[in-house]
Amino acid sequence: MIVTLAQLNYHIGHFEANLAKMIDAIAQARREGSDLIVFGELATCGYPPRDFLEFDEFIRRSENAIEELCKHSQGIGIVLGAPERNRDPRGKNLFNAVYLLSEGKVQFVQHKTLLPDYDIFDEYRYFEPAKNWGVAEFRGKKLALTVCEDIWDTGMKDPLYTVNPLDEMMQFRPELIINVSASPFHASQVRKRRSVVLENVTRYKLPMVYVNHCGAQTDLIFDGGSLVVNSKGTVVAELPYFEEGIVTFDMGAAEESPGIAERPLGKTETIYKALVLGIKDYFDKLGLKKAVLGLSGGIDSAVTAVLAVDALGAQNVTGLLMPSQHSSRHSVDDALQLANNLGMPHHVLGISAAYDTLVGQLQGVFAGLAADVTEENIQARIRGIYNMAFANKFGATLLNTTNKSEMAVGYGTLYGDLCGGLCVLADVYKTEVYELAEWINTNGERIPQNSILKAPSAELRPDQKDTDSLPPYDVLDKLLYGYIEDRMGENRLIEAGFDGELVRYVLKLVNRNEFKRYQTAPVLRVSSKAFGLGRRMPIVAKY
């Protein structure tokens, strides 16, 4: 059987565009002599559609897309994911389903069994799990059709589910496993995903075709990396990462193929590619053209600027330099050098006069009170006003430059430097930002070396350094990773070797600043535990 893998970048709710892409891919598959083409999970509507699934019109338009695709299935099989209505009044109204279309009609439908409701997933909110299983018969082959999570409960010491759909399908003696997927990216996901596919192939001794999405959907980034694996557990085809791809493969030849070498993907490079794709799709799918960001001369704004320029083009990214009386000459020069290196438009807008005016107007109210973080926040909020004024006047979107370390401990000012339409680095720890900067400069200096080497500072008071109120980032980031990603509590962190007083201080900062994170823009997800939907913490709590 000749199978085409169609790894596409879908747009949630844009049924016409999604359908057009699939029809073009089907035409290509026909030209290449394919028997069967495979698309991803919920391909008609895009993933994750979330509460759009509660609109009858949304489901009807997905059904219309299926009807249209049936017209293109003469002489070729089409496997794709789409929602299906549950005709039983009991249970949820929908199934997350995988369809086989051929000869002008729906030939087979299998419902998704395992509905994740952890981290960023909430599928059980919308879908009823499968209770019946079978295999699709197509051109003399029996196909086990599965949807994403249906293959992810294999080989786990602590299984999340009580039923394994592939175990149920084995009684029908399938000859090929097909998995239509929408598996979001994080930095360790590529290797984990490949391992899951290989575990299933090894367990069932069957070849597998695995098709993933690519592209970004607001905060979630899908990296592609679709696979063909033969029954011996050899990867014989792998589609590109972070871009669309359509590959036709002879499954008969797969069994004798020597396989392909694993593509080593460095963590820093994949994070860079994910963030560039995340920015690009956020702008393209929302119809946005221009971006603006504040350039401080520091590492975070420099890395964000590079990512934005690489995603949108230098002519579409404007930097605002907003020095105050506390800004060093170096910071201004570094920001100017960065803008010149990148060829991006930029403006210098000093904030000292505005700051003096505001503080002067508050003198009567603040009489007798010493300067403190209030005056620091005023500076940050003036910059927020300048950024947003530029964004409004020129139809630009403000990119937030806060990193994950700062976002975690609340080292940012609401309605100031936490403004923005998209948080680019808020899932990237400060130490990882430095790694990104070094990687970006591999083939020549784009980010000024001084921005990388100098001690980080918000420059909101004389001689200020981040270490005045925070531990060094190499220590802080390890502690934060233990708390956020590994879910280690106070006692476990202390047992792991962190100072007890430091642990209690940092955890207090993280927990009490949850209210800030509730009010920030979407965060591009590149880790296994990002702020936002993937980490749902109460604001009012004592733990």
Residue pairs with C-beta under 8 A, 6 or more apart in sequence:
1 35
1 36
1 139
1 141
1 176
1 251
1 252
2 32
2 33
2 34
2 35
2 36
2 248
2 249
2 250
2 251
3 34
3 35
3 36
3 37
3 38
3 209
3 228
3 248
3 249
3 251
4 25
4 28
4 29
4 32
4 34
4 36
4 37
4 38
4 246
4 247
4 248
4 249
5 37
5 38
5 209
5 211
5 226
5 228
5 237
5 239
5 245
5 246
5 247
5 248
5 249
6 22
6 25
6 29
6 37
6 38
6 39
6 40
6 211
6 246
7 40
7 211
7 212
7 213
7 214
7 224
7 226
7 239
7 240
7 244
7 245
7 246
7 247
8 18
8 21
8 22
8 25
8 39
8 40
8 43
8 213
8 214
8 215
8 244
9 21
9 213
9 214
9 215
9 222
9 244
9 281
10 18
10 21
10 40
10 43
10 45
10 46
10 47
10 213
10 215
11 17
11 18
11 46
11 285
12 45
12 46
12 47
12 48
12 49
12 52
12 217
13 45
13 46
13 49
13 52
13 58
14 46
14 285
15 44
15 45
15 61
15 62
15 64
15 65
18 43
18 44
18 45
18 46
18 65
19 44
19 65
19 68
19 69
22 39
22 43
22 69
22 78
22 80
23 68
23 69
23 72
25 37
25 39
25 246
26 37
26 69
26 72
26 76
26 78
28 246
29 37
29 76
29 246
29 248
30 75
30 76
32 248
33 248
34 76
34 248
35 76
35 77
35 138
35 139
36 76
36 77
36 78
36 79
36 138
36 139
37 76
37 77
37 78
37 79
38 79
38 80
38 178
38 180
38 209
38 211
39 78
39 79
39 80
39 81
39 180
39 211
40 47
40 80
40 81
40 180
40 181
40 182
40 211
40 212
40 213
41 47
41 81
41 96
41 98
41 147
41 148
41 180
41 181
41 182
41 213
42 48
42 49
42 81
42 82
42 83
42 96
42 182
43 80
43 81
43 82
43 180
44 62
44 65
44 66
44 80
44 81
44 82
44 83
45 52
45 58
45 61
45 62
45 65
45 82
45 83
46 217
47 182
47 213
47 217
47 222
48 120
48 121
48 122
48 182
48 217
48 220
49 58
49 83
50 122
50 126
52 58
53 59
53 83
53 94
53 126
54 126
59 83
59 85
59 94
62 82
62 83
65 82
66 82
66 99
66 101
66 106
69 78
69 80
69 101
70 101
70 104
70 105
70 106
71 104
72 78
73 101
73 102
73 103
73 104
73 105
74 103
74 104
75 103
76 102
77 100
77 101
77 102
77 107
77 138
77 139
78 99
78 100
78 101
78 102
79 98
79 99
79 100
79 101
79 143
79 145
79 178
79 180
80 98
80 99
80 101
80 180
81 96
81 97
81 98
81 99
81 147
81 180
81 182
82 97
82 99
83 94
83 95
83 96
83 97
83 127
84 94
84 95
84 97
84 99
84 109
84 111
85 93
85 94
85 95
86 92
86 93
86 94
86 95
86 128
88 128
91 128
92 124
92 126
92 127
92 128
93 128
94 126
94 127
94 128
95 111
95 112
95 127
95 128
95 130
96 111
96 112
96 115
96 123
96 126
96 127
96 147
97 109
97 110
97 111
97 112
97 147
98 109
98 110
98 112
98 145
98 146
98 147
98 178
98 180
99 106
99 108
99 109
100 106
100 107
100 108
100 109
100 136
100 138
100 143
100 145
101 107
102 138
107 136
107 138
108 134
108 136
108 137
108 145
110 130
110 133
110 134
110 136
110 145
110 146
110 147
111 128
111 129
111 130
111 132
112 123
112 127
112 129
112 130
112 146
112 147
112 148
112 149
112 150
113 129
113 130
113 133
113 150
113 161
113 163
113 165
113 168
114 129
114 149
114 150
114 152
114 153
114 160
114 161
114 165
115 123
115 124
115 127
115 129
115 149
116 123
116 124
116 149
116 152
116 160
117 123
117 124
117 125
118 160
119 528
119 529
119 534
120 184
120 219
120 220
120 525
120 530
120 532
120 533
120 534
121 149
122 533
123 149
130 165
133 165
133 168
133 169
133 172
134 169
134 172
135 142
135 143
135 144
135 145
135 169
135 172
135 173
135 174
136 142
136 143
136 145
137 143
141 175
141 176
142 172
142 173
142 174
142 175
142 176
143 174
143 175
143 176
143 177
143 178
144 166
144 169
144 172
144 174
144 176
144 177
144 178
144 206
145 178
145 180
146 165
146 166
146 169
146 177
146 178
146 179
146 180
147 179
147 180
147 181
148 179
148 180
148 181
148 182
148 183
150 165
150 166
150 179
151 166
151 177
151 179
151 196
151 197
151 200
151 210
152 196
153 159
153 160
153 161
153 164
154 164
154 166
154 196
154 199
154 200
154 203
155 199
155 203
166 177
166 200
166 203
166 204
170 204
174 206
175 206
176 206
176 207
176 208
176 209
176 251
177 200
177 201
177 204
177 206
177 207
177 208
177 209
178 208
178 209
178 211
179 197
179 208
179 209
179 210
179 211
180 211
181 210
181 211
181 212
181 213
182 212
182 213
182 222
183 189
183 193
183 212
183 213
183 222
184 220
184 221
184 222
184 525
185 220
185 221
185 222
185 223
185 270
185 274
185 525
185 526
186 525
186 526
186 527
186 528
186 530
187 267
187 270
187 271
187 526
187 527
187 528
188 267
188 528
189 223
189 528
190 223
190 225
190 241
190 265
190 270
193 212
193 225
194 225
194 227
194 235
194 262
197 208
197 210
197 227
197 229
198 229
198 233
198 235
200 208
201 207
201 208
201 229
201 230
201 231
201 233
202 233
205 231
206 231
207 228
207 229
207 230
207 231
207 251
207 254
207 255
208 227
208 228
208 229
209 227
209 228
209 251
210 226
210 227
210 228
210 229
211 226
212 222
212 223
212 224
212 225
212 226
213 222
213 224
214 222
214 223
214 224
214 241
214 242
214 243
214 244
214 245
214 277
215 221
215 222
215 244
215 277
215 281
216 222
216 277
216 278
216 280
216 281
216 282
216 285
216 524
217 281
217 285
218 282
218 522
219 278
219 522
219 523
219 524
219 525
219 530
219 532
219 533
220 525
221 274
221 277
221 278
221 524
221 525
221 526
223 241
223 242
223 270
223 273
223 274
224 239
224 240
224 241
224 242
224 243
224 244
224 245
225 238
225 239
225 240
225 241
226 238
226 239
226 245
226 247
227 235
227 237
227 238
227 239
228 235
228 236
228 237
228 238
228 249
228 251
228 254
229 235
229 236
230 236
230 254
230 255
230 257
230 259
231 255
232 255
234 257
234 258
234 259
235 259
235 260
235 262
236 249
236 254
236 257
236 259
236 260
237 247
237 249
237 254
237 260
238 260
238 263
239 245
239 247
241 263
241 265
241 270
241 273
242 273
242 274
242 276
242 277
266 439
268 432
268 435
268 436
268 439
269 439
271 428
271 432
271 436
271 526
272 307
272 436
272 439
272 440
274 524
274 526
275 307
275 424
275 425
275 428
275 524
275 526
276 307
276 310
276 311
277 311
278 424
278 524
279 291
279 307
279 308
279 311
279 312
279 399
279 422
279 424
279 524
280 311
280 312
282 288
282 422
282 522
282 524
283 289
283 291
283 311
283 312
283 397
288 397
289 316
289 395
290 312
290 316
290 317
290 318
290 394
290 395
290 396
290 397
291 308
291 312
291 316
291 317
291 318
291 396
291 397
291 398
291 399
292 317
292 318
292 319
292 320
292 387
292 390
292 391
292 394
292 396
292 397
292 398
292 399
293 301
293 304
293 305
293 308
293 317
293 318
293 319
293 320
293 387
293 398
293 399
293 400
293 401
294 301
294 319
294 320
294 321
294 322
294 383
294 386
294 387
294 401
294 417
295 301
295 302
295 305
295 319
295 320
295 321
295 335
295 338
295 339
295 346
296 321
296 322
296 327
296 331
296 335
296 459
297 321
297 327
297 328
297 330
297 331
297 332
297 333
297 334
297 335
297 338
297 448
297 451
298 331
298 334
298 451
298 456
298 457
299 433
299 434
299 437
299 447
299 451
299 452
299 456
300 401
300 402
300 403
300 406
300 425
300 430
300 433
301 319
301 335
301 401
302 334
302 338
302 437
302 447
302 448
302 451
303 425
303 433
303 436
303 437
303 440
303 447
304 399
304 401
304 424
304 425
305 317
305 319
305 338
305 339
305 342
305 344
306 342
306 440
306 446
306 447
307 424
308 317
308 399
308 424
309 317
309 342
309 343
309 344
314 342
314 343
314 344
315 344
315 345
317 342
317 344
317 345
318 344
318 345
318 346
318 347
318 390
318 394
318 396
319 335
319 338
319 339
319 344
319 345
319 346
319 347
320 346
320 347
320 349
320 383
320 386
320 387
320 390
321 332
321 335
321 336
321 339
321 346
321 347
321 348
321 349
322 348
322 349
322 350
322 351
322 382
322 383
322 386
323 331
323 332
323 348
323 350
323 351
323 352
324 350
324 351
324 352
324 355
324 379
324 459
324 460
325 352
325 355
326 379
326 459
326 460
326 461
326 462
326 464
327 459
328 459
330 450
330 454
331 459
332 348
334 448
334 450
334 451
334 454
335 346
336 346
337 448
338 446
338 447
338 448
338 451
339 345
339 346
341 445
341 446
341 447
341 448
342 446
347 390
349 386
351 379
351 382
351 383
351 386
354 382
355 378
355 379
355 382
358 378
358 382
359 375
359 378
366 374
375 460
375 461
376 413
376 458
376 460
376 461
377 413
377 416
379 416
379 460
380 412
380 413
380 416
380 417
380 458
380 460
381 413
381 415
381 416
382 416
383 416
383 417
384 413
384 415
384 416
384 417
384 418
384 419
387 398
387 419
388 398
388 419
390 396
391 397
391 398
391 421
397 421
397 422
398 419
398 420
398 421
399 420
399 421
399 422
399 424
400 417
400 418
400 419
400 420
400 421
400 422
400 423
400 424
400 425
400 426
400 520
400 521
401 417
401 420
401 424
401 425
402 412
402 417
402 418
402 423
402 425
402 426
402 520
403 425
403 426
403 428
403 429
403 430
403 433
404 425
404 426
404 427
404 428
404 429
404 430
404 432
404 480
404 527
404 531
405 411
405 429
405 430
405 431
405 470
405 473
405 476
405 477
405 480
406 412
406 430
407 423
407 426
407 516
407 517
407 520
407 523
407 531
408 480
408 484
408 509
408 510
408 513
408 531
409 470
409 476
409 480
409 506
409 509
409 510
409 513
410 509
410 510
410 512
410 513
410 516
411 458
411 466
411 469
411 470
412 418
412 516
414 516
414 519
418 516
418 519
418 520
420 520
420 521
421 521
422 521
422 522
422 524
423 520
423 521
423 522
423 523
423 524
424 524
425 433
426 520
426 523
426 524
426 530
426 531
427 523
427 524
427 525
427 526
427 527
427 530
427 531
428 436
428 526
428 527
429 473
429 477
429 480
429 481
430 456
430 473
430 476
430 477
431 473
431 474
431 477
432 477
434 452
437 447
437 451
437 452
438 452
440 446
440 447
441 447
441 449
441 452
455 465
455 466
455 467
456 465
456 466
456 473
457 464
457 465
457 466
458 464
458 466
466 473
470 476
471 479
471 502
471 506
475 502
476 506
478 498
479 493
479 498
479 502
479 503
479 506
480 506
480 510
482 488
482 492
482 493
482 496
482 498
483 489
483 493
483 506
483 507
483 510
484 510
484 529
484 535
485 527
485 528
485 529
488 496
490 503
490 504
490 507
493 503
493 507
494 500
494 503
511 537
511 541
511 543
514 537
514 538
514 539
515 539
517 531
517 532
518 539
520 531
522 532
523 530
523 531
523 532
525 532
525 534
529 535
